[in-house]
Amino acid sequence: MSFLVIDIGNTRLKWGLYAQPAPGAELLAHGAVVLEDIDYLWELHWKNLMHKPQGMLGCVVAGEAIKKRVEEQLIEGWGLAPQWLSSSARAGGVVNGYEHPQRLGSDRWAAIIGARQRALKQDPANPPPVLAVMVGTAVTVDAVDQGGRFLGGLILPGFGLMYRALESGTAGLKVPTGEVQDFPTNTSDALMSGGTDAIAGAIERSLRRLRVQCGREPLLIMSGGAVTRLSHVEELPASVVENLIFEGLLTLAANASTPPAQP
């Protein structure tokens, strides 16, 4: 059965329609809309899809009003009952070490589960620790040890937030259009390079901590709408995954649809 996954972030809604609720399933269709255009999601994206989803799972951080507007289109268009992910103490091969597990953002939880599945796929018998990095409006850097325990992570401003803060709080500085340089010699390059180094530095420090914590080289996985701004950084030997949150959602959907083992 075809299955719909949805990630409602701070600025955009991303969706993917898969042939079945399982990691590695064929992607039948996908798209994204900015939240300002959320009311046109059905008319512009979903109305003419060849395959009607038989189920869905989504994560949302944008707030209750946005979620309700999406739910209305799912129900009115397909008669599809919305299912939204909530973080839990354990799911998808991950033990949630957050101080209050239910307060962990559902998008982070899905990305962490997706990253853990990548580690298990790399070496099922002895998976490496993994650092899951999502680069969007905000940047999250989350660590999972080799046993599947989520140790914790960072949240820091994304590129846009950093540059807008500089522009609004510093006279004469504008959002940069420059290039990343080792030693910038103009203001635009200096701003672009500073933002990149700030985020890359946080990731490097987290990698180092995870390496010390686990005594093994971690697997670094990066995803998100602005990940291309970091994928060129030589000090970050990352696997760039286009839809890490979707992979986590599909893992959870597959687990939910698997019948219990017979005694």
C-alpha positions in Angstrom: 0.0 0.0 0.0 1.2 3.5 -0.7 2.2 5.5 2.3 2.5 9.3 2.9 5.1 10.8 5.2 5.1 14.5 6.1 7.6 16.8 7.8 6.2 20.1 8.9 9.2 22.3 9.8 9.5 25.9 10.8 9.4 27.3 7.3 8.3 24.5 4.9 6.2 21.3 4.7 8.0 18.4 3.0 6.1 15.3 1.9 6.9 12.0 0.3 4.6 9.3 -1.1 6.2 5.8 -0.9 5.1 2.5 -2.4 4.9 1.0 1.1 5.6 2.0 4.8 9.1 0.6 4.9 12.7 1.9 4.7 14.0 1.7 1.2 10.6 1.7 -0.4 10.2 3.2 -3.8 9.5 7.0 -3.7 6.5 7.6 -5.9 6.1 11.4 -5.5 7.4 14.1 -3.3 7.3 17.9 -2.9 7.5 20.9 -0.6 5.6 24.1 0.1 6.4 27.1 2.3 4.0 27.4 5.2 2.5 30.5 3.8 1.1 28.4 0.9 -0.2 25.5 3.2 -3.8 26.0 2.3 -3.1 25.2 -1.4 -1.4 21.9 -0.6 -4.2 19.7 -1.8 -5.0 21.7 -5.0 -1.4 22.2 -6.1 0.3 18.9 -5.0 -2.0 16.1 -3.8 -5.2 16.3 -5.8 -3.8 14.8 -9.0 -1.5 12.1 -7.5 -1.8 8.8 -9.3 -1.6 6.8 -6.1 -3.9 7.4 -3.1 -2.1 6.9 0.2 -3.5 4.2 2.4 -1.9 5.6 5.5 0.3 8.4 6.7 2.7 9.4 9.5 4.1 12.9 10.0 6.0 15.1 12.4 5.3 18.7 13.1 7.1 21.5 14.9 5.2 24.5 13.3 2.3 24.6 15.7 -1.2 23.5 16.1 -2.8 25.8 13.6 -0.6 24.6 10.7 -1.2 21.0 11.7 -5.0 21.4 11.7 -4.9 23.0 8.2 -3.0 20.0 6.9 -5.3 17.6 8.7 -8.3 19.1 7.0 -6.9 18.5 3.6 -5.9 14.9 4.4 -9.4 14.2 5.7 -11.4 16.1 3.0 -9.3 15.0 0.1 -8.5 11.4 0.9 -10.5 10.6 4.0 -7.2 9.8 5.5 -6.9 9.7 9.3 -3.9 11.8 10.3 -1.2 10.2 12.5 1.5 12.4 14.1 4.7 11.2 15.7 5.3 11.9 19.4 8.7 11.3 20.9 8.8 8.3 23.3 11.2 6.6 25.6 12.1 3.9 23.1 11.3 3.4 19.4 12.9 2.3 16.1 16.0 0.7 17.8 16.8 3.9 19.8 16.6 4.4 23.6 15.7 8.1 24.2 18.2 9.5 26.8 16.6 12.9 26.8 15.8 14.2 30.3 12.1 14.4 29.4 11.8 12.1 26.4 8.3 13.5 25.3 9.8 17.0 25.1 12.2 16.0 22.3 11.1 17.5 19.0 9.4 14.8 16.9 11.4 15.9 13.8 14.7 15.3 15.8 13.4 11.9 17.0 12.6 10.8 13.5 16.0 11.9 12.2 17.8 10.1 15.1 15.9 6.9 14.3 16.7 7.3 10.6 20.4 7.8 11.4 20.5 4.8 13.8 19.0 2.6 11.0 21.8 3.8 8.7 24.4 2.7 11.3 22.7 -0.7 11.7 22.7 -1.1 7.9 26.4 -0.3 7.8 27.3 -3.0 10.3 24.4 -5.0 11.8 26.5 -6.9 14.2 28.6 -4.0 15.5 27.0 -0.7 14.4 29.1 2.5 14.9 27.9 5.4 17.0 26.3 8.0 14.8 25.9 11.8 14.8 22.7 13.0 13.1 22.9 16.6 11.8 19.8 18.4 10.5 20.6 21.7 8.7 17.5 23.8 8.3 16.0 27.0 10.0 17.8 25.6 13.1 20.6 23.1 13.2 20.4 20.1 15.4 23.4 17.8 16.2 22.3 14.6 17.9 24.5 11.8 19.2 23.6 8.1 19.4 26.1 5.5 20.8 26.8 2.1 19.3 24.2 0.5 21.6 21.4 2.7 20.2 21.1 5.1 23.1 20.4 8.7 22.2 22.9 10.6 24.4 21.7 14.1 23.7 22.5 16.9 21.3 22.8 20.6 20.3 20.4 23.1 18.8 21.9 26.2 17.2 20.7 28.8 14.7 20.8 27.9 11.1 22.4 30.1 8.4 19.4 32.3 7.8 18.8 33.0 11.5 22.5 33.9 12.1 22.7 36.2 9.1 19.4 38.0 9.9 20.5 38.5 13.5 23.7 40.1 12.3 21.8 42.2 9.8 19.3 43.5 12.4 21.7 43.9 15.3 24.8 45.4 13.5 24.9 48.6 11.6 26.0 48.3 7.9 25.9 44.5 7.6 23.7 42.8 5.1 22.8 39.2 4.5 25.9 37.9 2.7 26.1 36.7 -0.9 29.8 35.8 -0.7 31.9 32.7 -0.7 33.4 30.6 2.1 37.1 31.3 2.3 39.9 30.3 4.6 40.9 33.9 5.1 38.1 36.2 3.9 39.1 39.6 2.6 35.7 41.2 2.2 32.7 41.6 4.5 30.4 39.3 2.5 32.9 36.5 2.4 33.6 37.1 6.1 29.9 36.7 7.0 29.5 33.6 4.9 32.6 32.0 6.2 31.8 32.9 9.8 28.4 31.2 9.6 29.8 28.1 8.0 32.7 27.8 10.5 30.3 28.3 13.4 28.1 25.4 12.4 30.9 23.2 11.2 32.8 23.8 14.4 29.9 22.7 16.6 29.6 19.5 14.5 33.4 18.9 14.8 33.3 19.3 18.6 30.3 16.9 18.9 32.1 14.4 16.7 35.1 14.6 18.9 33.1 14.2 22.1 31.2 11.2 20.7 34.5 9.6 19.5 35.9 9.9 23.1 32.6 8.8 24.7 32.4 5.6 22.6 36.0 4.9 21.8 35.1 4.4 18.1 34.9 6.6 15.0 31.3 7.8 14.7 29.3 7.8 11.5 28.4 11.4 10.5 25.1 11.8 8.7 23.8 15.2 7.6 20.5 16.1 6.0 18.1 19.1 5.7 17.2 21.9 3.3 20.5 23.8 3.8 22.8 20.9 4.0 24.6 21.8 0.8 26.1 24.8 2.6 28.1 22.3 4.7 28.6 19.3 2.3 31.8 20.8 0.9 33.6 21.2 4.3 36.5 18.8 4.2 36.7 18.4 7.9 33.2 16.9 8.0 33.4 13.4 6.3 29.7 13.1 6.2 27.1 10.9 4.4 24.6 13.4 3.1 21.1 11.9 3.2 18.3 13.7 1.3 15.4 12.6 3.4 16.6 11.4 6.8 13.4 12.3 8.6 11.4 10.4 6.1 13.6 7.3 6.7 12.9 7.5 10.4 9.1 7.9 9.8 9.1 4.9 7.5 11.0 2.8 10.0 8.4 3.6 12.7 5.6 3.0 10.3 7.1 -0.4 9.3 7.5 -1.4 13.0 3.9 -0.4 13.7 2.5 -2.5 10.8 4.6 -5.6 11.6 2.5 -8.3 13.3 3.8 -9.7 16.5 5.9 -12.8 16.3 4.0 -16.1 16.9 5.1 -18.2 19.9 
